[in-house]
Amino acid sequence: MASTSIGGLLFSSAALIAALSLSADGFVAPSSHSSLARSYAPASDSSPSALYNRQARRKDKKKKKRSSLVVDDEDEDSAAAANSQSYKKQEPILLGGGEIGFDSEVGESKIPVATSSSSQSSKSKLDQELSGERIAEEGIVGESVTSAASVSDMPLEPGMMQPDVTTIVTDPDTGIARIQQGKYVMDKVTGKAVILSSLGPEYRLAQMFPGVPPEVREQYRFDWKTVTVPEMVEQLKQACTVPLKNSQTGKEWLGVPPFPQISNPAVEFVLSNRDYLGHRMKKALGRLKLRSQSQFKKEEAAELRELWKHFLLLEDHISAPFRQIVLNAETVVGPNFGNLDMKSYCNGELYERTANYLVLKSMVAHWEKKYNDAMELDALPDDESAFMAQLYTGDPKRYLPDPPIIFRLAEVSRITSMAQQMVKAFVDEEELFDDLPAEVKFIERALSIKGGTALRQFMLEEFCPNENVDPASLREGLKRLYQQMFNMQSDPYGDLTMTLWNLCVATSVGTDEARDPYEEYIANVKGTKYENNPGFFQTYTFNHDKNSLVRFLDSSKTIEKGTAGSAEDVTRQIQGEALQLLGFSFGGGGSPNPATISADTDRVEKDYDVPEDRAIGRPHMMGWLDLLGDEELTGGKKEEFEADKWEEVKS
């Protein structure tokens, strides 16, 4: 029987490019990223599980003073237009996909960018990034080297303390509810901040990569050679089902606990099959629920929705300590960006060094992706023929006034180069890296090997014998780490997460683990009929309101090449067409065209004739999305709104 609990860790030196597009057989490793998968469990079986022993929050560690990073004292424009000689000194070298360099001097990017207003900080945006700060922009949470920008999150006002956990606040300027990020990850089961175990670093590592005792694993583990998706769903449902009782009526029944309650058997079941469940089970449950709904099987759809949401809660609960430890690592790595004395701030217990390494490697992956986007944009011709390519390449937040991100090639290359140096410095420190579990060392080596066959040969013939590790345990550890990483925010962790998935696929080729029972349920590979595609559900078109954006886009003429040379041109053209078609302006301030307002507001409009190129043969207004009614949003509970209490004022 395989080991008790298997965790995961990540990645190591230089660069991470091409792997996202590679198949298992044609796997080409970009450079080296590393991950850990090993059994971690508290020393005593009689001790309570680390997943539930959170009596005290981990004491705050004193931040080590960051050594200074010498940066040119340039403003944002001069940084973007750096001369060729100094620019090449900062040139990052991306490995694994061939040597990538600069063909010539690079000036300011050709990307069309919205006009910038005055900066909110005396530092340039590049200087803020290089010093580990978030870019300061009014009303927007700007990016830092280790975390993404967000236009929806509510930034802190001057003098405001960051809340302990993420909360919903009302924007005083707009009245719109916005998210304000807290210092700690909230455990949705308790509704409070995650508390790391006070029993010591081994227990915190067990929280980061939780597992179960061998006898529990034996009870719940899938037989991956034969198991099907319906069987997995049924076993998950059985594990989640507990006796329930209505305290008012005394009625008793078996069912899934109400939110936010969970049961120990459900947690143990998910942990026993962590590498087989995760986000693919999330997708499968969602599609099965929509399939039942589209066949008007209301009771079955409601049961699947209940199980689906309960599984999401279990995933959030199990991954919460992992996310908290990684969040702690962000506060260590970010402020020390550019400091190559890694031991001064990245040392610590194994779980802390693991998280620091994850943040460092994710940072490299994220900025290498931005570097590749900037290279591609810079290579595009500066004319209308490349307009669409300019639109869909790179981060669209660059079109915002005062973009809260760094995106120009000269600036991105400086950050990418420094991030790579930091990871290399971490890996070169034996005290930091060499005692990390075998899976970390494997990924460090694996991403420098070209070809899936060579990769698997290295794993079986060289790595596993030298490290005294079983190949099946190694593969399971990689997949468990992938599931934990998938629960992190996609920006900036998504690039590394997808590379890790490609490694999982490549190492499984030729084994029983290469079998994927989920594929026919989530990939839609077996046609568009209910009888031969178990994951199919029939979509349909809607009656959209006369003044809806959908009707506007259906009716408006196609933007011709050459008429939209910049973001401002697109806005002006759309505004002009909207004024002609609907009698209003997207910018506001104008009055509706009286000709577009019907005098009879109570009349029933005819069915909307959806253009064929968008309808593509789908039926119209089937109505099954409304099958569950208000239960879809409220879980069957009546939701009250302030507007329900409003009354018409009698004149």
Beta strands, then each sheet from edge to edge (+ up, - down):
strand 1: 136-137
strand 2: 140-141
strand 3: 167-170
strand 4: 177-180
strand 5: 186-187
strand 6: 192-193
strand 7: 242-245
strand 8: 252-255
sheet 1: 1+ 2-
sheet 2: 3+ 4-
sheet 3: 5+ 6-
sheet 4: 7+ 8-
end
